[in-house]
Amino acid sequence: MYQLIKPILFLFSAEKAHHLTLKMFRFGIGLPIIGNMIRKQFPLRSNYTSTNLWGIEFPNRIGLAAGFDKDAKVLDLMSMVGFGFIEIGTLTPLAQEGNPKPRLFRLKKDEALINRMGFNNGGVEAAVERLKRVNLDVVVGGNIGKNKITPNEKAVDDYEIAFKALYPYVDYFVINVSSPNTPGLRELQDKKPLSRIIKAVQTLNEEKVYPKPILLKIAPDLNEHQLEDIAALTKELSLDGLIATNTTIERSGLKTSAGEIEKIGNGGLSGKPVKEHSTAVLKFLRSRLPEDLPIIGVGGIMNLDDAKEKIDAGADLVQIYSGMIFRGPDLIKELVEGL
């Protein structure tokens, strides 16, 4: 069904098509015939082998990466198409509009996206109000970041605020310091500031009766020395896991013309072109970390073989985003059944 309407959706800007697709989906499931078709087409999570990590039962190994449902507005819809877990966010303490539009672009020849959204979200408290109203059989992760107006020296405060607000409503947390679309954010991946943020969130977590897993999401653009630092810090601070990787600022090897890329401008590249480098980072980290430390693999998963490649490289779970834009929900079914 998605492949039939995809040419029409691609006539709209990428961001407008995103919102239009979700509106159509929500309308469609309200109609008995279409709703029944959707429920029959996509796999029930309970029919497949579950995975237990951190004491959490994941119905399957396929997750929705952060960025798709920034504000926890479509958890119900996304749970219907078979995801084993859904990561909301990135959420910041204060609502912010993000970067000026247009800020999301398709590279059709490359099956890729470039985005410079800039952590656009309605603020963590608004998301919490929505989370209070949902009761779904799906694991939810909370991806947290800092507001654009918050200076890096006060970034810790933002991560603490977001953690406190989300704690009762999510199953795990992701510290995001790797988006290329908030000025100066990636500077927080350096060992000293990153250590401060992680320790602060861990301290709050340890005060809880039931601490929740805290993961770190990293960029694919780190050099080997920086990756060694990440691995060392992960062990030193007893992080619960990593997500490898976020989008890249690299533009090499694209089929899209250099002129078009230059016209689009800055942003993080995701989709098929990031797969190889993202998987290499995953494999490098797995070789430096204990076998039982979970890693979530994300970046360039467009089919079952790509997902298997992440698993073979050391991922325990995988996430998709751009692949779903180009393949539609059928990709979820393929991955769930195949893995």
C-alpha positions in Angstrom: 0.0 0.0 0.0 2.8 2.4 0.9 4.5 1.9 -2.4 1.3 2.9 -4.2 1.1 6.3 -2.4 4.8 6.9 -2.1 5.1 8.7 -5.5 2.4 11.1 -4.3 4.0 11.7 -0.9 7.3 12.4 -2.6 5.7 15.3 -4.5 5.6 17.1 -1.1 8.5 18.4 0.9 10.0 15.7 3.1 8.8 17.2 6.4 5.3 17.9 5.1 5.1 14.3 3.7 6.0 13.0 7.1 3.1 14.7 8.8 0.7 13.9 6.0 1.6 10.2 6.1 0.8 10.0 9.8 -2.5 11.8 9.4 -3.5 9.4 6.6 -2.4 6.4 8.8 -4.4 7.6 11.7 -7.5 8.2 9.5 -7.1 4.8 7.8 -7.0 2.7 11.0 -10.2 4.3 12.0 -12.0 2.8 9.0 -13.0 -0.9 9.6 -11.8 -2.3 6.3 -8.4 -0.5 6.2 -7.9 -0.9 9.9 -8.4 -4.7 9.6 -6.0 -4.8 6.5 -3.3 -3.1 8.5 -3.7 -5.4 11.5 -3.5 -8.5 9.3 -0.6 -7.3 7.2 1.8 -6.4 10.1 3.2 -9.0 12.5 2.0 -9.2 16.1 5.0 -8.8 18.3 3.9 -11.6 20.6 4.3 -14.1 17.7 8.0 -13.8 17.6 11.0 -14.6 19.9 11.6 -11.9 22.4 14.9 -10.5 23.6 15.7 -9.7 27.3 18.2 -6.9 27.9 18.6 -5.0 31.3 15.7 -7.1 32.6 13.4 -5.6 29.9 11.6 -7.9 27.6 11.8 -6.6 24.0 9.1 -8.3 22.0 11.4 -8.3 19.0 14.8 -6.8 18.0 13.5 -4.0 15.7 13.1 -0.5 17.0 12.1 2.9 15.7 15.0 5.3 16.0 14.7 8.7 17.7 13.7 11.6 15.5 10.6 10.0 14.0 8.3 10.5 17.0 10.0 13.4 18.8 7.0 14.3 21.0 5.4 10.9 21.8 2.5 11.8 19.5 2.3 8.5 17.5 3.4 5.8 19.8 0.0 4.0 19.3 0.4 4.1 15.5 4.0 2.9 15.5 3.3 0.1 17.9 0.6 -1.2 15.5 3.1 -1.9 12.7 5.2 -4.3 14.7 8.1 -2.4 16.4 9.5 -4.1 19.4 10.6 -0.8 20.9 10.2 2.9 20.1 12.6 5.7 21.0 11.0 9.1 21.5 12.8 12.4 21.3 15.2 14.0 21.2 13.4 15.9 24.0 14.7 19.0 25.7 13.6 20.8 28.8 12.1 23.7 27.0 10.0 23.6 23.8 12.0 24.9 20.7 11.2 25.3 17.1 14.4 23.9 15.8 16.1 25.2 12.7 14.4 27.2 9.9 12.6 25.3 7.2 13.3 23.6 4.8 15.4 21.4 7.0 14.7 17.8 5.8 15.7 16.7 2.3 15.4 13.5 0.4 18.3 12.2 -1.8 16.3 9.8 -3.9 19.2 8.4 -5.9 21.0 7.6 -2.7 18.0 6.4 -0.6 19.1 8.9 2.0 18.0 11.9 4.0 19.7 15.0 5.1 18.2 16.7 8.1 19.1 19.7 10.2 16.0 19.7 12.3 17.7 21.1 15.4 16.0 19.2 18.2 12.6 20.7 17.3 10.2 19.5 20.0 7.4 20.7 22.3 9.4 20.3 25.5 9.7 17.3 27.8 6.7 18.2 30.0 4.3 18.2 27.0 5.6 14.8 26.0 5.1 13.5 29.6 1.4 14.6 29.4 1.0 12.4 26.4 2.9 9.5 27.9 0.5 9.6 30.9 -2.4 8.8 28.6 -0.9 5.8 26.7 -0.8 2.2 27.9 0.9 0.2 25.2 2.6 -3.2 25.0 5.8 -1.7 23.6 9.2 -0.7 25.1 9.7 3.1 25.1 13.1 4.8 25.2 13.6 8.4 26.1 16.2 10.3 24.0 17.3 13.5 25.8 19.3 16.5 24.8 20.0 20.1 25.7 18.3 23.2 24.5 20.0 25.3 21.8 20.1 28.4 24.1 21.8 26.4 26.9 25.5 27.0 26.9 27.6 23.8 27.0 29.0 24.6 30.5 25.4 24.3 31.7 24.3 21.3 29.6 24.3 19.0 32.6 21.3 20.9 34.0 19.2 20.2 30.8 20.0 16.5 30.9 19.1 16.3 34.5 15.7 18.1 34.0 14.8 15.8 31.1 15.7 12.7 33.0 13.7 13.7 36.1 10.6 14.4 34.0 10.7 11.3 31.8 11.8 8.8 34.5 8.4 7.4 35.4 7.3 7.0 31.8 10.1 5.4 29.8 12.0 2.1 30.0 15.4 3.3 29.1 17.3 6.6 28.5 19.6 7.7 25.7 22.0 10.6 26.2 22.3 12.4 22.9 25.4 14.5 22.4 25.9 13.4 18.8 23.5 15.4 16.6 25.3 17.6 14.2 22.4 20.1 14.1 22.7 21.9 17.4 25.7 24.3 17.4 28.5 23.0 19.7 26.6 19.8 20.8 29.2 17.4 19.4 31.8 19.1 21.6 30.1 17.4 24.5 31.4 14.1 23.1 34.9 15.0 24.4 35.8 12.9 27.4 35.6 15.5 30.2 32.2 17.2 29.4 30.7 13.8 28.4 31.8 12.3 31.7 30.2 15.1 33.7 26.8 14.6 31.9 26.8 10.8 32.3 27.8 11.0 36.0 25.1 13.5 36.7 22.4 11.4 35.1 23.7 8.3 36.7 23.6 9.9 40.2 19.9 10.8 39.7 19.3 7.2 38.5 21.0 5.6 41.4 18.7 7.5 43.8 15.7 5.6 42.3 14.4 2.4 43.7 14.4 0.9 40.2 17.3 2.5 38.2 16.8 2.4 34.4 19.3 1.7 31.7 21.3 4.7 30.5 22.8 4.5 27.0 24.9 6.9 25.0 24.3 7.7 21.3 27.4 8.5 19.4 28.3 9.9 16.0 29.8 7.9 13.1 32.3 10.7 12.5 34.6 10.1 15.5 38.2 9.1 14.8 39.8 6.0 16.3 41.3 7.9 19.2 37.8 9.3 20.1 36.2 5.9 19.8 38.9 4.5 22.1 37.9 7.2 24.6 34.2 6.3 24.3 35.0 2.6 24.9 37.1 3.5 27.9 34.5 5.8 29.3 31.8 3.3 28.8 33.7 0.8 30.9 34.9 3.3 33.5 31.5 4.7 34.2 29.6 1.4 33.8 27.3 2.7 31.1 24.5 0.3 30.3 24.9 0.4 26.5 25.6 2.4 23.4 23.7 3.3 20.2 25.9 3.4 17.1 25.3 5.6 15.3 23.7 9.0 14.7 23.8 10.8 11.3 27.0 11.8 9.6 28.3 15.1 8.2 30.2 13.1 5.5 29.1 13.6 1.9 31.6 11.4 0.0 30.4 8.7 -2.5 26.9 10.1 -3.1 25.1 9.6 -6.4 23.3 13.0 -6.0 25.1 15.8 -7.8 27.6 17.9 -5.8 25.6 21.0 -6.9 22.4 19.7 -5.3 24.3 18.7 -2.1 25.8 22.1 -1.9 22.4 23.7 -2.4 20.9 21.6 0.5 23.7 22.7 2.8 24.5 21.5 6.3 22.8 18.6 8.1 23.1 15.0 9.1 23.1 12.4 6.4 21.2 9.2 7.1 20.1 6.2 5.1 21.9 3.8 2.7 25.2 5.8 2.4 25.9 5.8 6.1 25.6 2.0 6.5 29.1 0.9 5.9 30.8 3.5 8.1 28.2 3.1 10.9 28.6 -0.6 10.9 32.4 -0.2 11.0 32.1 2.0 14.1 29.8 -0.6 15.7 32.3 -3.4 15.0 35.2 -1.3 16.4 33.3 -0.6 19.6 32.2 -4.2 20.0 35.8 -5.3 19.8 36.7 -3.0 22.7 33.8 -3.7 25.0 32.6 -6.6 27.1 30.5 -9.1 25.1 27.6 -8.7 27.5 27.3 -4.9 27.1 24.4 -4.2 24.7 24.8 -2.1 21.6 21.9 -0.9 19.4 22.9 -0.7 15.8 21.3 2.0 13.6 22.3 3.6 10.3 21.5 2.6 6.7 19.3 -0.5 7.3 17.3 -0.7 4.1 16.7 -4.5 4.0 17.1 -7.7 6.0 20.7 -8.3 4.9 21.6 -4.8 6.3 20.0 -5.7 9.6 21.8 -9.0 9.8 25.1 -7.2 9.1 24.5 -5.1 12.1 23.8 -8.1 14.2 26.9 -9.9 12.9 28.9 -6.8 13.7 27.8 -7.0 17.4 24.5 -5.3 17.7 21.9 -6.8 20.1 19.1 -4.7 18.7 18.6 -2.6 15.6 16.7 0.6 14.8 15.4 2.1 11.6 14.2 5.4 10.3 15.3 6.4 6.8 14.8 2.9 5.5 11.1 3.2 6.5 10.8 6.4 4.5 11.9 4.7 1.3 10.6 1.2 1.9 7.5 1.9 4.1 6.2 -0.3 6.9 6.8 -3.5 4.8 10.5 -3.1 5.9 9.4 -3.6 9.6 7.6 -6.8 8.7 10.6 -8.1 6.7 13.0 -7.4 9.6 10.8 -8.8 12.3 10.1 -12.0 10.5 13.7 -12.3 9.2 15.4 -11.8 12.5 
